[in-house]
Amino acid sequence: MQIFALPSQPAPIPRGVPLLPYEAPQLGRNIWLNEAILPDPQQVAERCLAQQNWLYGFPQRQERWPGMRFHGALEPAELASVEAWVKEVTGARRLWVAQAPDGAQLDFNVAQLVGQHESGPRPHTDSLALCRYAAVIYLNRHADPDAGTSFYRLRYPNGAIGGNLCRAPHRNLAEALGVRGLPLQAWHEEARVANRFNRMVLYQANRVHSATRYFGSELRDKRLTAVFFWMAQ
């Protein structure tokens, strides 16, 4: 994991602005890596690419999410192995998939295929009401390493660097900051996990994060991942 330095002389945080708590990114404490999470990642990638039942997001449809996706990226035995590792490294006794109040299904065990012109980095946190941990498995054998996962700190208009977590009573950044969204310039990239074939990155879902970037323009060379969201106990 690459850590980026702060500005040499960061400005003080202005008074009266919303604040986010801060916790430094640390492997084995709040971010975990598994360099070979699947026994046969190429089979999983080929199975995903052969799918005919993709759902289409932006720009094909006016959705908030980009590219293409479908539920069921991993088969039950593969998913069970992944969840056993998540429990081992986090100490969780039980994992489960939460359901939104309106009954909507979370994008759990979902394959995502996104090209370079379909989206860019969108720093965010996942809802505290719906998940505690989130994870990504990278499924491109020849991926751009700089198209992995980035973690961010809030950057104020005067250049001051703030926190990186959303905590109760807030469920998401919109509640914590009082705005629905901020431009990329409002975030300082603090750490980056490189995109490597069959690597899984697991992290606390309330940590500000985003795909670093996307790549490719054809089905077989776009950024392919499997994503997961768990509640834990």
C-alpha positions in Angstrom: 0.0 0.0 0.0 1.4 3.4 -1.0 1.1 6.3 1.4 1.1 9.8 0.1 2.7 12.7 2.0 0.7 15.7 3.3 1.5 19.2 2.0 4.7 20.4 3.7 2.9 23.2 5.5 -0.8 22.4 5.7 -3.1 25.2 6.7 -5.1 25.0 9.9 -8.7 23.8 9.6 -11.1 26.8 9.5 -13.5 27.3 12.4 -17.1 26.4 12.1 -16.8 23.8 9.3 -18.0 20.2 9.4 -15.3 17.8 10.7 -14.6 14.2 10.1 -12.7 11.9 12.5 -9.3 10.7 11.5 -7.7 7.3 11.7 -4.4 6.6 9.8 -4.7 3.8 7.3 -2.8 0.7 8.6 -2.5 -2.7 7.1 -3.8 -5.4 9.4 -5.8 -2.9 11.5 -8.3 -1.2 9.2 -7.2 -2.3 5.7 -6.3 -5.9 4.8 -4.8 -7.5 1.7 -5.0 -11.0 0.4 -2.7 -11.5 -2.6 -4.3 -14.7 -3.8 -7.9 -14.8 -2.6 -9.3 -17.1 -5.3 -8.0 -20.6 -6.2 -8.8 -20.1 -9.9 -9.2 -16.4 -10.6 -9.0 -16.8 -14.4 -12.0 -19.1 -14.3 -14.0 -16.5 -12.3 -13.0 -13.7 -14.7 -14.0 -15.8 -17.8 -17.3 -16.7 -16.1 -18.0 -13.1 -15.5 -17.1 -11.9 -19.0 -19.3 -14.7 -20.5 -22.4 -13.4 -18.7 -25.3 -12.3 -20.8 -27.4 -10.8 -18.0 -25.5 -7.5 -17.3 -27.3 -4.5 -15.8 -26.3 -1.3 -17.4 -25.5 1.9 -15.6 -24.1 5.3 -16.7 -23.6 6.3 -19.5 -26.0 3.7 -21.1 -28.7 4.6 -18.5 -29.3 7.4 -16.2 -28.0 5.6 -13.1 -25.7 6.9 -10.3 -23.4 3.9 -10.8 -21.2 3.4 -13.9 -20.6 0.6 -16.4 -22.1 -2.8 -16.1 -22.8 -5.2 -13.2 -24.5 -8.4 -12.3 -25.1 -10.3 -9.1 -23.5 -13.6 -8.3 -19.8 -13.1 -9.3 -18.6 -15.9 -7.0 -20.1 -19.3 -6.6 -21.1 -20.5 -3.1 -17.9 -22.4 -2.4 -15.7 -19.5 -3.6 -17.7 -17.0 -1.5 -17.5 -19.2 1.6 -13.7 -19.2 1.3 -13.6 -15.5 1.0 -15.8 -15.0 4.0 -13.8 -17.4 6.1 -10.7 -15.2 5.5 -12.6 -12.0 6.3 -13.7 -13.5 9.6 -10.1 -14.6 10.3 -8.5 -11.2 9.8 -11.2 -9.0 11.3 -12.1 -11.2 14.2 -15.8 -11.1 13.2 -17.8 -14.1 14.4 -20.7 -13.5 11.9 -21.1 -11.8 8.6 -24.3 -11.0 6.9 -25.7 -8.9 4.1 -28.1 -6.1 5.2 -31.2 -5.1 3.4 -32.1 -1.5 2.7 -35.3 -0.2 4.4 -37.1 -0.2 1.1 -36.2 -3.8 0.5 -33.6 -3.1 -2.1 -30.7 -5.6 -2.4 -27.2 -4.4 -1.8 -24.6 -4.9 -4.5 -23.1 -7.8 -2.7 -21.0 -10.4 -4.6 -21.4 -8.3 -7.7 -19.2 -8.2 -10.8 -18.5 -4.6 -12.0 -17.1 -3.8 -15.4 -16.2 -0.2 -16.0 -14.3 1.5 -18.8 -12.0 4.5 -18.8 -14.7 6.9 -20.3 -17.5 5.7 -18.1 -16.4 7.1 -14.7 -13.6 8.5 -12.6 -12.8 8.5 -8.9 -15.7 9.3 -6.6 -14.6 9.5 -3.0 -17.4 8.2 -0.7 -18.2 6.1 2.3 -20.6 3.2 2.4 -23.7 3.5 4.6 -23.1 2.7 8.2 -26.7 1.4 8.4 -26.0 -1.3 5.8 -22.4 -2.4 6.1 -19.3 -2.5 8.3 -16.7 -3.9 5.9 -16.4 -3.6 2.1 -14.1 -5.5 -0.2 -12.9 -5.6 -3.9 -11.3 -8.4 -5.8 -9.3 -7.4 -8.9 -10.0 -9.7 -11.9 -7.9 -8.3 -14.8 -4.7 -10.3 -15.4 -3.0 -7.3 -17.1 -4.5 -4.4 -15.2 -3.1 -0.9 -14.8 -1.6 -1.0 -11.3 -2.7 2.6 -10.8 -6.4 1.6 -11.2 -6.8 0.0 -7.8 -8.5 1.5 -4.7 -7.6 4.9 -3.1 -8.3 6.2 0.4 -8.9 10.0 1.1 -8.9 12.7 3.6 -11.1 15.8 3.4 -9.4 18.9 2.0 -10.8 22.3 2.9 -10.9 25.2 0.5 -7.9 26.8 2.2 -5.8 23.6 1.7 -6.2 22.3 5.3 -6.4 18.5 5.5 -9.1 17.0 7.7 -10.4 13.5 8.6 -11.3 10.4 6.7 -14.1 8.5 8.6 -17.8 8.8 8.9 -19.1 7.8 12.3 -22.4 7.7 14.2 -24.8 9.4 14.4 -24.1 10.0 10.7 -24.8 7.2 8.3 -22.9 8.7 5.3 -20.9 11.7 4.2 -24.0 13.6 3.1 -25.2 13.6 6.7 -21.7 14.2 8.2 -20.8 17.1 5.9 -24.3 18.5 5.1 -23.8 18.3 1.3 -24.8 15.7 -1.2 -21.4 15.6 -2.9 -18.0 17.3 -3.2 -15.7 17.6 -6.2 -12.5 15.5 -6.4 -10.5 18.6 -5.5 -12.1 18.5 -2.0 -10.2 15.3 -1.2 -6.5 14.5 -0.5 -5.5 11.0 -1.7 -3.8 9.6 1.4 -3.2 5.9 0.4 -3.5 3.7 -2.6 -3.7 -0.1 -3.1 -2.5 -1.2 -6.5 -4.7 -3.2 -8.9 -3.1 -6.7 -9.0 -4.8 -9.8 -10.4 -6.5 -11.9 -7.7 -5.7 -9.4 -5.0 -8.5 -8.6 -2.5 -8.6 -5.4 -0.5 -10.8 -5.4 2.5 -11.5 -2.2 4.5 -13.8 -0.5 6.9 -16.7 0.7 4.9 -16.9 4.1 6.8 -13.4 5.1 5.5 -13.5 7.5 2.5 -12.5 5.5 -0.6 -12.9 5.2 -4.3 -11.7 3.3 -7.3 -8.5 5.2 -8.2 -9.5 5.2 -11.9 -10.8 3.0 -14.6 -9.4 1.7 -17.9 -10.2 0.0 -21.2 -12.9 0.4 -23.8 -13.8 -3.1 -24.9 -15.5 -5.8 -22.8 -12.3 -7.8 -22.1 -10.0 -4.9 -21.2 -12.3 -2.8 -19.0 -11.7 -2.8 -15.2 -13.3 -5.9 -13.9 -13.8 -6.4 -10.1 -16.0 -8.3 -7.7 -17.4 -6.2 -4.8 -18.8 -7.1 -1.4 -20.4 -5.4 1.6 -20.9 -7.0 5.0 -22.4 -6.3 8.3 -20.4 -8.0 11.1 -20.6 -9.0 14.7 
